Amino acid sequence: MGFNVSEKYNCVVIAFKGNVMGGPDAVSLNEKLHELIEEDKKNIIIDLGKVKFMNSSGLGMLIGGLTTMRKAGGDLRICNAGDKIESLLIVTKLITVFKHYRSLDEAVDSFSDEK
């Protein structure tokens, strides 16, 4: 797994690609989230559009990121989850924990709608 970080309006977009399986990637994501918190960037969107597979460790990584951002007074939302990833979120009931959107634009707009 790799991820790219970009900014779009009032959000930071972290686009994952490949297989999301935790491990060293979880450490990289956690470090990046803490850097963003220090920069006072707390509206995070995880774009799952290019993710092929996610295991339980990958889900744990997302939950850890969500917890980190909410403790800092921000939020982490997901978008572009494919059918397999969405099914995984439904089965684990995490679909009720994360705010999730069909597109990146909808996710970005969701932060604007709250202001």
Buried (B, 14 or more C-beta within 10 A) or exposed (E): BEBEEEEBEEBBBBBBBEEBBBEEBBEBBBEBBEEBBEEEBBBBBBBBBBBEBBBEEBBEBBBBBBEBBEEBEBBBBBBBBBEEBBEBBEEEEBBEEBBBBEEBEBBBBBBEEEE
